Amino acid sequence: MAGSVRLPSLTPEMLTARPPAAGPVRFSLRETPERDRDSLYHEFFGRMVMRYEVKPAHDVPLDIDINLQMLPGLLMVSGKMHGSENRRTRACVDDGLDDFGMAVNLGGKYVVGQDGQEIVLEDGEAVLISLGKLFTLMHRPPGNFLAMRFPRTQMMPRIVGADDLCMRPLRADSDALKLLTRYADVAQLDDTVANADVRQHFVGHIYDLIALTLGATRDAAELARGRGLRAARLHAIKRDIGRSLDQPDLSVAALALRHGLTPRFVQRLFEAEGTTFTQYLLAERLARAHRLLTDPHRAGEKISTVAFDAGFADVSYFNRAFRRRFGAAPSDVRAAATR
């Protein structure tokens, strides 16, 4: 949950707001006195968010530190939720909620029970459950989880036999599930899906990836490949680029190989955004160089060191590209930041 400490803390006003908060919020019991944790967790998360009964587990300390993103037609929860038994009881089911839920285990043992069946999700596995029925959930440390709640009406036309897919473990090596999990990270970034139009597209992409993970109909799969799947692949490639900027030999061929795609397909993903792989890579490297040059902790480093750390093998080319992008030499930008 990188960056969760920067998120606003969850309050009752956020939960009851209409429309819900656009950005992610954090709910944590780590700063709460131990005597108040059970009641606070039950009130906020059990009753107001997920609508199920919660009680502490006997053998695991209660440790709750999660991010919530409340989007139109989609609730996403991620983080740590250890030491609690969560049950959708008969009293809860009578509230009329009939959504689907998907739980993805990102580490530890995730025990899920419904319809007299109990399964244990291993690392990276997922499962679909019906929130209109009784169920139990318990996540054991270590590790995180990702959970999503979405309307049944949105998913029924997209997949074949949705109810029959409940309580069937989804394999960790599913490419669609991996893309879904990575793409869901987008919602945890501040202001990334704050715009109403962006939220609508993002939720649609998540629906597409869930359908592909579960088994989309032919028409839904065709639409998803042109929408959610492309968006998730591009997101994964961009994250890979961000982690690899300091590699001067980073190429579209290397990225395509790592992601199981063809170089031409990767190029088309960027072209659909009105740019090219080369242009995007250069812009990201220049942006990193600018951040390094204005970082006071690196004020004593040589310009060439900054260039190499941003992935430029040729300092002269770096200087020319930097000046074209920012209208000033790297040394001038550093001097201005120092002043």
C-alpha positions in Angstrom: 0.0 0.0 0.0 2.6 2.5 -1.1 1.6 6.0 -0.5 -1.5 5.1 1.7 -0.2 7.4 4.5 -0.8 10.4 2.2 -4.5 9.5 1.7 -7.2 11.3 3.7 -8.5 9.2 6.5 -12.0 7.7 6.3 -14.8 9.6 8.1 -18.5 8.9 8.4 -19.2 12.0 6.2 -17.1 10.4 3.4 -19.1 7.2 3.6 -22.5 8.8 3.5 -21.6 11.5 0.9 -23.6 11.6 -2.3 -21.7 11.3 -4.7 -19.0 9.4 -2.8 -15.5 10.8 -2.5 -13.8 10.9 -5.8 -10.4 9.9 -4.5 -9.1 7.0 -2.4 -9.4 7.2 1.3 -7.6 5.3 4.1 -9.2 3.4 6.9 -6.7 2.2 9.6 -7.0 1.1 13.2 -3.3 1.3 13.9 -3.7 4.7 15.7 -6.9 3.7 17.4 -6.9 2.6 21.1 -7.3 -1.1 21.2 -10.5 -1.0 23.3 -12.2 1.0 20.5 -11.0 -1.0 17.5 -13.7 -3.7 17.3 -16.7 -1.3 17.5 -15.1 1.2 15.0 -14.4 -1.5 12.5 -17.8 -3.0 12.8 -19.6 0.4 12.4 -17.6 1.9 9.5 -16.6 -1.1 7.5 -19.0 -3.9 8.4 -22.2 -1.9 8.5 -21.6 1.1 6.2 -19.2 -0.2 3.5 -19.5 -3.9 3.0 -22.7 -4.7 5.0 -21.5 -7.8 6.8 -21.0 -8.8 10.4 -17.4 -8.6 11.7 -15.8 -10.1 14.8 -12.2 -10.5 15.9 -10.5 -13.8 15.2 -9.2 -15.6 18.3 -5.7 -16.4 17.1 -4.7 -13.4 15.0 -4.4 -9.8 16.3 -6.7 -7.3 14.6 -4.7 -5.3 12.0 -6.7 -3.2 9.6 -5.0 -0.8 7.2 -6.9 -0.4 3.9 -7.5 2.0 1.0 -11.1 2.4 -0.3 -12.1 3.8 -3.6 -15.8 4.4 -4.0 -16.6 4.8 -7.7 -19.9 4.8 -9.6 -20.8 1.1 -9.8 -17.6 -0.1 -8.2 -16.2 -0.3 -4.7 -12.5 -1.2 -4.4 -10.8 -2.1 -1.2 -7.1 -3.1 -0.9 -4.6 -3.5 1.9 -4.3 -5.5 5.1 -7.3 -6.9 6.9 -6.1 -9.5 9.3 -7.6 -10.8 12.5 -11.3 -10.5 11.7 -14.0 -13.0 10.7 -16.4 -11.4 8.2 -19.8 -12.9 7.7 -22.7 -12.0 5.5 -25.5 -13.3 7.8 -29.2 -13.9 7.2 -29.9 -10.5 8.7 -27.4 -8.9 6.3 -28.8 -10.7 3.3 -32.3 -9.3 4.0 -31.0 -5.8 3.1 -31.6 -6.6 -0.6 -28.0 -6.1 -1.7 -27.4 -8.6 -4.6 -24.1 -7.5 -6.0 -21.1 -9.6 -7.0 -17.8 -9.5 -5.1 -14.4 -10.6 -6.3 -11.6 -11.2 -3.8 -8.0 -11.4 -4.9 -5.4 -12.8 -2.5 -2.1 -10.9 -2.7 -0.4 -12.8 0.1 -1.1 -15.1 3.0 -4.2 -17.5 3.3 -7.6 -16.2 2.2 -10.4 -18.4 3.5 -13.7 -18.0 1.7 -16.9 -19.9 2.4 -20.3 -19.9 0.6 -23.1 -22.5 -0.2 -21.6 -25.0 2.2 -18.2 -24.9 0.5 -15.0 -23.5 1.8 -11.9 -22.7 -0.2 -8.5 -21.4 0.6 -7.0 -18.9 -1.9 -3.3 -19.2 -2.4 -1.1 -16.2 -3.3 -2.4 -14.5 -6.5 -5.6 -16.5 -6.7 -9.1 -15.0 -6.8 -12.7 -16.0 -6.4 -16.2 -14.6 -7.3 -18.9 -14.6 -4.7 -22.5 -13.6 -4.6 -23.3 -10.9 -2.0 -26.9 -11.9 -2.1 -26.1 -15.1 -0.3 -24.5 -16.1 3.0 -20.7 -16.1 3.0 -17.6 -15.9 5.2 -14.2 -14.3 4.6 -11.1 -14.3 6.6 -7.6 -13.2 5.5 -4.6 -14.5 7.5 -1.3 -12.7 7.6 1.1 -11.9 6.0 0.2 -10.0 2.8 -2.5 -7.8 1.3 -5.7 -8.4 -0.6 -7.8 -6.7 -3.2 -11.6 -6.8 -3.2 -14.1 -5.4 -5.6 -17.9 -5.0 -5.4 -19.9 -4.4 -8.5 -23.6 -4.7 -9.7 -24.8 -8.0 -10.9 -26.7 -6.2 -13.7 -23.4 -5.0 -15.1 -21.8 -8.4 -15.2 -24.6 -10.8 -16.2 -24.6 -9.7 -19.9 -20.8 -9.9 -20.1 -20.0 -13.4 -18.9 -21.5 -16.9 -19.4 -23.2 -18.4 -16.4 -22.1 -15.9 -13.8 -23.8 -17.6 -10.8 -22.2 -20.9 -11.8 -18.8 -19.3 -11.6 -19.1 -18.3 -7.9 -16.7 -20.2 -5.6 -14.5 -21.4 -8.4 -10.9 -20.4 -7.6 -9.3 -18.4 -10.4 -5.7 -19.4 -11.1 -2.9 -17.0 -10.2 -1.2 -17.5 -13.6 -4.2 -16.1 -15.5 -3.0 -13.3 -17.6 -6.3 -11.5 -17.4 -6.3 -11.7 -13.6 -2.8 -10.3 -13.4 -3.7 -7.4 -15.6 -6.8 -6.7 -13.6 -4.8 -6.7 -10.3 -2.2 -4.3 -11.7 -4.7 -2.0 -13.4 -6.7 -1.7 -10.2 -3.6 0.0 -8.7 -4.5 3.0 -10.8 -7.4 3.9 -8.5 -5.0 4.1 -5.5 -3.1 7.0 -7.0 -4.2 10.4 -5.8 -6.4 12.2 -8.3 -5.8 9.6 -11.1 -9.5 8.9 -11.5 -10.9 12.1 -10.0 -12.3 13.4 -13.2 -15.9 12.1 -13.9 -15.2 11.0 -17.5 -12.0 9.2 -16.4 -13.9 7.4 -13.6 -16.5 6.2 -16.1 -13.9 4.8 -18.5 -11.9 3.3 -15.6 -14.9 1.5 -14.2 -15.7 0.2 -17.7 -12.2 -1.1 -18.1 -12.4 -2.9 -14.8 -15.7 -4.5 -15.9 -14.0 -5.6 -19.1 -11.1 -7.2 -17.3 -13.3 -9.0 -14.8 -15.3 -10.4 -17.6 -12.2 -11.6 -19.4 -10.9 -13.2 -16.1 -14.2 -15.0 -15.5 -14.9 -16.0 -19.1 -16.5 -13.3 -21.3 -19.1 -13.9 -24.0 -17.8 -13.6 -27.5 -19.2 -10.1 -28.0 -18.0 -8.9 -24.6 -14.6 -10.4 -25.2 -14.3 -8.6 -28.5 -15.3 -5.3 -26.9 -13.0 -5.8 -23.9 -9.9 -6.5 -26.1 -10.4 -3.1 -27.7 -11.0 -1.3 -24.4 -10.1 -2.6 -20.9 -7.5 -5.1 -22.1 -5.7 -2.5 -24.2 -5.8 0.0 -21.3 -4.5 -2.5 -18.8 -1.7 -3.6 -21.1 -0.6 0.0 -21.8 -0.7 0.7 -18.0 1.4 -2.3 -17.3 3.9 -1.3 -20.0 4.1 2.2 -18.7 4.8 1.0 -15.2 7.5 -1.2 -16.5 9.1 1.7 -18.3 8.9 3.8 -15.1 10.9 1.1 -13.3 13.4 0.7 -16.1 14.2 4.3 -17.1 17.8 4.0 -16.0 18.4 1.3 -18.6 19.9 3.0 -21.7 19.2 -0.1 -23.8 15.5 -0.2 -22.9 13.6 -1.0 -26.2 10.2 -1.7 -27.5 11.4 -5.2 -28.4 12.5 -5.9 -24.8 9.2 -4.7 -23.4 7.2 -6.7 -25.9 9.1 -9.8 -24.9 8.5 -9.2 -21.2 4.8 -8.7 -21.7 4.2 -11.5 -24.3 3.3 -9.1 -27.1 4.7 -8.2 -30.5 6.7 -5.0 -30.8 4.2 -3.7 -33.4 1.3 -4.2 -30.9 3.2 -2.3 -28.3 3.8 0.5 -30.8 0.1 0.6 -31.7 -0.8 1.0 -28.0 1.1 4.2 -27.8 0.0 5.4 -31.3 -3.7 5.1 -30.1 -2.8 7.7 -27.5 -1.4 10.0 -30.1 2.3 9.4 -29.4 5.0 6.8 -30.0 7.0 4.6 -27.7 10.1 6.6 -28.4 8.4 9.9 -27.7 6.9 8.6 -24.4 10.2 7.1 -23.3 12.1 10.4 -24.0 9.4 12.4 -22.1 9.6 10.2 -19.1 13.4 10.3 -19.0 13.5 14.1 -19.3 10.8 14.4 -16.5 13.0 12.2 -14.3 16.1 14.2 -15.1 14.2 17.4 -14.2 13.1 15.9 -10.8 16.7 14.9 -10.0 18.1 18.3 -11.0 15.7 20.1 -8.6 16.2 17.6 -5.8 18.2 19.4 -3.1 19.7 16.1 -1.9 21.4 15.7 -5.3 22.5 19.2 -5.8 26.2 18.2 -5.7 26.0 15.6 -8.4 27.4 16.1 -11.9 25.0 16.7 -14.7 26.4 13.6 -16.4 25.4 11.5 -13.4 21.8 12.8 -13.6 21.7 12.1 -17.3 22.9 8.5 -16.8 20.5 7.9 -13.9 17.7 9.0 -16.2 18.8 6.5 -18.9 20.7 8.8 -21.3 23.9 7.2 -22.6 25.0 10.4 -24.5 25.3 13.5 -22.4 25.4 15.8 -25.4 22.1 14.4 -26.7 20.7 14.8 -23.2 21.6 18.4 -23.0 20.0 19.1 -26.4 16.8 17.2 -25.6 16.5 18.8 -22.2 16.9 22.3 -23.6 14.3 21.6 -26.3 11.8 20.3 -23.7 12.3 22.9 -20.9 13.8 25.9 -22.7 16.8 26.0 -20.4 20.0 24.1 -19.9 20.1 21.4 -17.1 22.6 23.6 -15.2 20.3 26.6 -15.4 17.4 24.5 -14.0 19.5 23.3 -11.1 20.7 26.8 -10.4 17.2 28.2 -10.4 16.0 25.4 -8.0 19.0 26.2 -5.7 18.1 29.9 -5.6 
